[in-house]
Amino acid sequence: MAVAICIGAFGGKYVQDHWTHWKPWTMLIGLMIGIGAAALAILRVVNEHAAAMEHKAEAQRQARVTPADEVVAHRAEPDAAPPPAKVEIRTSTLDPSPTSTPASDDGGADGPPSEEQR
């Protein structure tokens, strides 16, 4: 980047001294050309880096293991811990779990649950 700017400035200075004799303007034009070349070099590097990062992300997406593959891999390893069990929590008294206590003699549907049912 600095080399491109220096080449532009010194090239402008050379053209100024030997051909045009436009005292500050030729060197400034050369300097602007050098800055433009440096900016293009930066953009090229940034675009290459972005393409490399996208390629790396795509490779990681393709390498991910699906849940079905995880189960098969788990079965292949006998010393590994089993996958966590699914937990269901029911909070409604209208839909009791299978382990709930049986209803009282009076039906238990009209009143609040007794101490035995809790």
C-alpha positions as CSV (number, residue, x, y, z in Angstrom):
1,M,0.0,0.0,0.0
2,A,2.7,2.5,0.9
3,V,4.7,1.4,-2.1
4,A,1.9,2.2,-4.4
5,I,1.5,5.7,-2.9
6,C,5.3,6.4,-3.1
7,I,5.5,5.2,-6.7
8,G,2.6,7.5,-7.6
9,A,4.1,10.5,-5.8
10,F,7.6,10.0,-7.1
11,G,6.3,9.2,-10.6
12,G,4.3,12.5,-10.5
13,K,7.4,14.3,-9.3
14,Y,9.5,12.8,-12.2
15,V,6.9,13.8,-14.8
16,Q,6.6,17.3,-13.3
17,D,10.4,17.8,-13.4
18,H,11.1,16.4,-16.8
19,W,8.0,17.0,-19.0
20,T,5.1,19.1,-17.7
21,H,6.7,21.6,-15.3
22,W,3.3,22.1,-13.6
23,K,4.9,22.7,-10.2
24,P,2.6,21.1,-7.5
25,W,-0.2,19.7,-9.7
26,T,1.6,16.9,-11.5
27,M,3.0,15.5,-8.3
28,L,-0.5,15.8,-6.6
29,I,-2.1,13.9,-9.6
30,G,0.6,11.2,-9.3
31,L,-0.1,11.0,-5.5
32,M,-3.8,10.6,-6.1
33,I,-3.1,7.8,-8.6
34,G,-1.0,6.1,-6.0
35,I,-3.7,6.4,-3.4
36,G,-6.2,5.0,-5.8
37,A,-4.0,2.1,-6.5
38,A,-3.5,1.5,-2.8
39,A,-7.3,1.6,-2.3
40,L,-7.9,-0.9,-5.1
41,A,-5.3,-3.2,-3.4
42,I,-7.1,-3.0,-0.1
43,L,-10.4,-3.8,-1.8
44,R,-8.9,-6.8,-3.5
45,V,-7.5,-8.1,-0.2
46,V,-10.9,-7.6,1.6
47,N,-12.8,-9.3,-1.2
48,E,-10.4,-12.3,-1.1
49,H,-10.7,-12.5,2.7
50,A,-14.5,-12.4,2.5
51,A,-14.6,-15.1,-0.1
52,A,-12.3,-17.3,2.0
53,M,-14.5,-16.8,5.1
54,E,-17.6,-17.7,3.1
55,H,-15.9,-20.8,1.8
56,K,-14.9,-21.8,5.3
57,A,-18.4,-21.2,6.6
58,E,-19.9,-23.4,3.8
59,A,-17.4,-26.2,4.6
60,Q,-18.4,-26.0,8.3
61,R,-22.1,-26.1,7.4
62,Q,-21.6,-29.2,5.2
63,A,-19.6,-30.9,7.9
64,R,-22.2,-30.6,10.6
65,V,-23.7,-33.9,11.9
66,T,-27.4,-34.4,11.7
67,P,-29.3,-35.6,14.8
68,A,-29.9,-39.0,13.3
69,D,-26.1,-39.4,12.8
70,E,-25.6,-38.4,16.4
71,V,-27.8,-41.3,17.6
72,V,-25.9,-43.8,15.5
73,A,-22.6,-42.4,16.7
74,H,-23.8,-42.7,20.3
75,R,-24.8,-46.3,19.8
76,A,-21.3,-47.0,18.5
77,E,-19.7,-45.8,21.7
78,P,-20.7,-48.0,24.6
79,D,-18.8,-45.9,27.3
80,A,-20.5,-42.6,26.3
81,A,-23.3,-41.2,28.4
82,P,-26.8,-41.7,27.1
83,P,-28.5,-38.7,25.5
84,P,-30.7,-36.6,27.9
85,A,-34.3,-37.8,28.4
86,K,-37.2,-35.7,27.3
87,V,-39.0,-34.2,30.3
88,E,-42.7,-33.5,30.3
89,I,-44.3,-31.2,32.9
90,R,-48.0,-31.0,33.2
91,T,-49.4,-28.0,35.2
92,S,-53.1,-28.5,34.5
93,T,-55.3,-30.3,37.0
94,L,-57.7,-31.1,34.1
95,D,-55.0,-33.2,32.4
96,P,-53.4,-35.3,35.2
97,S,-50.4,-37.4,34.7
98,P,-50.7,-41.2,34.8
99,T,-49.2,-41.3,38.2
100,S,-51.8,-39.0,39.8
101,T,-53.8,-40.4,42.8
102,P,-57.2,-41.8,42.2
103,A,-60.3,-39.6,42.8
104,S,-62.0,-39.6,46.2
105,D,-65.3,-41.4,46.9
106,D,-67.4,-38.3,46.1
107,G,-66.0,-38.0,42.5
108,G,-63.5,-35.3,43.4
109,A,-64.5,-33.3,40.3
110,D,-66.5,-30.5,42.0
111,G,-64.3,-29.6,45.0
112,P,-60.7,-28.8,45.6
113,P,-58.3,-31.8,45.9
114,S,-58.0,-33.3,49.4
115,E,-54.8,-33.6,51.3
116,E,-54.5,-37.2,50.1
117,Q,-54.7,-36.2,46.4
118,R,-52.0,-33.6,46.6
